[in-house]
Amino acid sequence: MENRTTLQYYVLDVFSNKSYKGNPLSVVFTNGDLELETYQNISKEFGYSETSFVYYSTKQKALNVRSFTPTGFEIDGAGHNLLGAVCGALLKRMPIFEEQNESERFVMMNNAPIPLTVSFDPITQYPVVQMHQKSAVIKQEIPTYRIAVALGLKIEDLDVNAFVPTIVKTEVAHTMVPIKNSQVLNSIVPDNQLLIEISKEYQFEGFYCFTLADENQEHIIETRFFNPIIGINEDPATGTAAGPLIGFLTQKKFTKSEKEYKILQGVKLKQASMIEVMNREEDILVGGSSIITMKGELYL
């Protein structure tokens, strides 16, 4: 084979400590920035909802992360794309925090620092990464009937405890959609074209459908996430939506600040994911762990 550039990659299952659960993410280790077309070609080849590309920047003294969807769209925001990238770098034993203060750890994404808190699970020794998102900003409500039709539901299926579909943003704006119960949640068959029309009209990305869990569960909420406007029909774990949701629920006095809650997502896809969230005074923590499921090398 002629002399081609080789890059190493991991495939990690994010928001999980078991392989073939959680949200799969390919993490490609580079030596610096690549051509835009190269990022897009590799992401398309992997075909996961996102592929992250990482390298350690000596100039920024931090891990540099860029993430793309299979359709070539570059993602912003601290979701599974960032969590998996950081876990991948730590599992590869890259010294990504060596030049940083322990109390001020961060990685770079789109030239902006994203603060993190990192610990290690005492049993598995896997890294547990908590991303610090901005406080939630509640934007506007969307007519219930429009979302009900787009999700293939009746209006009464969305009639939940005075919650109404509402656009909320931390890093990325998504709509929080209350659903009556877990059975209805897992019966949703969305009309992607209608979802895309609503996203464009109200200028947000995805639909985070949530239902309140029974009291004896480990998680407080069960969710499903649809984001067809950027090519994700359904996502098994979505950090950029989990942050806005806990912010929204806290502002509605359903959950308390400074308390950790768990969100269950991905059940319908048979990729159950557990997302840890906490609303704080200054920010929102969204975290979890990841496990390496595959590794290999690709050629440019």
C-alpha positions, 0 to 999 in steps of 0.5 A: 500500500502506498504511503498513506497517513494513518490515524487511530480511532476509538468507537466509544459507547457514551453515557454507559459503562457497558458496550453496545449500550449508550450512544456510540461515538467515533473519536479520531486522534489527529495531529492538528486540524484537517481539511473540512472535506476530510472531517466530512468524509470520515464522519460519513464513512462511520455513519454514527450521529456524530464523529469527534476529532481530537488533538492536544494543542500545546498552544491552547494547553488543552484538548481540541475537539471538533465534531461532525454529523454524517451529513457534514454538519459541524456540531457545537455544544457539550453533548455526547460528542464532547463527553466521549471525546474527553473519555477517549483521550483519558482512556488513551492516557493523553495528558490533556490536563497536565498544563492546567490547574486542577480546579479549572480544567477545560477543553477547547471547542470552536475556539471556546473553552468548555469547563469540565470536572473529571473523576474516576469510578472507584470500581471500574476506573473509567473516567466520569466526566461532567461538562459545565453548560451555561444556565438554561434560558427559556425561550418560547412555547410552541403550540401543543397541537403542532407538535402532537401532529408531528409526533403522531400523537393526540393533544391529550398525550402531551397534557402533563402537569402544566408543562407545555412544549417549550424551547430551552437553550444552554449550548443549543436550543431544543424544544422540551416536549412533555409526554403523558407516560412511558408507554406513549413516549415509546409509541411515538412515530414522528413525521420528520418533515413536519419536525423539520418545518417546526424547527425552521419556523421557530429556529431551534434544533431537536425535540426532547420528549420527556415523561416523569418516571415512577418514584421507585426508579433510579432515574427521574425522567425518561426521554427520547430525542429527535433532531432530523434537521441535522440528520439525526432521526433519533439519538440514544443519549443527548447531553445538549438536551439533558442540560436544558431539560434539568434547567427547565424542570428546576425553573418550573420547581419540579426539581431542586438545584444542587441535587443530582438527577438521572435521565434515562434515554435510548430504551426504544433503540435498545441502547439504554443510556443514563445521563447525570444532570445537576442544575447549579446557581452558575451553570448546569452539569451534564455527565456520565462515563464511556467505554471503548467498544472498538479501536482501529486505524483509518487511512487518508 
